[in-house]
């Protein structure tokens, strides 16, 4: 509903890829999102720490900063009589944009990334049973004084509630085509979500991703803790909206 906020923090571990082109390491991603109204949601995310294993020891620093905006184009932007946004109950289309900006001292990609996708989301059983989604778009990566890479990006996922109170299981497949700056990437993600309290104010997400291509990390387990609430007085806490399992 309008005024919803979601704050998330977690820890991810990524193994090396099969070609040994990237080191294994840990990342601590944090994210915050705010729903201005049923049509527009904005967010910010950052990897608060990055720790990579190197041949000479361990390299530690911070990650890149991301800004995102989500604009619902079809059906989901309506406000229903119960005060909820229709996107949680009706099939909808959303335009998503994420800009990743390099920060001083970052240990991640020294690139300016622009990811634009169109997401189709279909709640199951009016949102009570789960949801399926699919998206597609393009990613533009810019490395200063080097090259610009453009590639296609797509993903699809399925989430199913199996117990009242916020418990669900989910699976997702992510694809990114090759560009001047990197090879093809395909990964499958799977996870379980649960709630610490009846109102689903505090939730957790545990899962892992498995790389299916040679230059994608072989396995990347993760755990996330989320707080969901609403900026408006007396509004009930809201579960994080169904969407991608992975984190930047």
VENWO-V294150 format. One record per backbone hydrogen bond with DSSP energy under -1.0 kcal/mol. NH is the residue of the N-H (numbers start at 1). CO is the residue of the C=O. Records with the same first field share a line. If there is no record, write none. Layout:
NH->CO / CO
//
This chain:
3->35
4->1
5->229
6->33
7->227
8->31
9->225
10->29
11->223
12->27
13->221
14->25
15->219
19->214
20->17
25->14
26->51
27->12
28->49
30->46
31->8
32->44
33->6
34->42
35->4
36->40
37->40
41->70
42->34
43->68
44->32
45->66
46->30
47->64
48->28 / 46
50->61
51->26
52->59
53->24
54->57
57->54
59->52
61->50
63->47
65->101
66->45
67->99
68->43
69->97
70->41
71->95
72->39
73->93
74->93
76->74
78->75
80->84
83->80
86->78
87->76
88->85
89->86
90->86
92->121
94->119
95->71
96->117
97->69
98->115
99->67
100->113
101->65
106->103
107->62
111->109
112->142
113->100
114->140
115->98
116->138
117->96
118->136
119->94
120->134
121->92
122->132
124->130
128->125
129->124
131->159
132->122
133->157
134->120
135->155
136->118
137->153
138->116
139->151
140->114
141->149
142->112
143->147
146->143
149->141
151->139
153->137
154->175
155->135
156->173
157->133
158->171
159->131
160->169
161->129
162->167
163->167
167->163
168->193
169->160
170->191
171->158
172->189
173->156
174->187
175->154
176->185
177->152
179->182
185->176
187->174
188->210
189->172
190->208
191->170
192->206
193->168
194->204
196->202
200->197
203->226
204->194
205->224
206->192
207->222
208->190
209->220
210->188
211->217
212->186
216->213
218->16
220->209
222->207
223->11
224->205
225->9
226->203
227->7
228->201
229->5
231->3
235->232
//
